[in-house]
Amino acid sequence: MRLRTDRRRWRASSRWVVAGLLAFTACVSAARAATPEELTDAAAKADYAFFTEDRRALARLVAGLGAFGESSDPLELYAYALAEFRRLQLAARSHDDRDTEAAGSACLAALQKRSAASPRDAEALALEAACAGYLAELGGLRRLTAGHKRDVSLAAARSLAPANPRVLLTGALTTWFGSNATAATRSEARAAFVRAASAFDAVAPAAPGEPTWGAAEAWLFVGRALEQDGELLGARSAYERALLIAPDFAAARRRLGSLASRR
């Protein structure tokens, strides 16, 4: 009888020990910094959901990366901000002002936390300018505050890394979508998109965990600018370049299809 009692106590204590070890492992796992491979995987998932225009997948990804948004690690904060930026882009394309506002604000909040640790980071400043640029298009008071944030962040990014492809792309997008866009500024944006696309082609492959976004979008906008100017052959080539980089890029495939219908 006593032996059975001792066995029951041992089993109960063993369960407590195992539960404690599992809880400790979970805490350590949650507290440790993400590996470069995990950061690369998060960025790849955000890009894929953006290219395939899967807003639900992006919402799930953002929710899953919530700990990154609360982190003090600059790389984790950037990964979270990038996922929110992709959500912001699709929300803006769908004219979902509420989701655009939420994603843009979350993107900026994460990057502001990052800037406290790395204030002179051109990559983070370029992404910050891009997020603020979309918010500026919402109009009202947000146009003024977000527009100012976009301009300040972009100027700082340019001063730090004027040849950085994402800095060039963000500057071109700011000119292209600007509320005061004219034929002259559109021409300026076209040249800037070409410079950005060329810079992406020339840059060395990114190490795991480093930013990689933007190349396919740069070629998409090269195509859009050429198409607007009636240079359809060049536009077709640019859209095909975008699809070589991101075969699932739905926007580039649509533009290519629209050119085929204009024959």
Buried (B, 14 or more C-beta within 10 A) or exposed (E): EEEEEEEEEEEEEEEEEEEEEEEEEEEEEEEEEBEEEBBBBBBEBBBBBBBBBBBEBBBEBBEEBEEBBEBEBBBBBBBBBBBBBBBBBBBBBEEBBEBBBBBBBBBBBBBBBBBEEBEEBBBBBBBBBBBBBBBBBBEEEBBEEBBEBBBBBBEBBBEBBEEBBBBBBBBBBBBBBBEEBEEEBBBBBBEBBBBBBBBBEEBEEEEEBBBBBBBBBBBBBBBBBBBEBEBBEBBBBBBEBBBEBBEBBEBBBEBBEEBEEEE
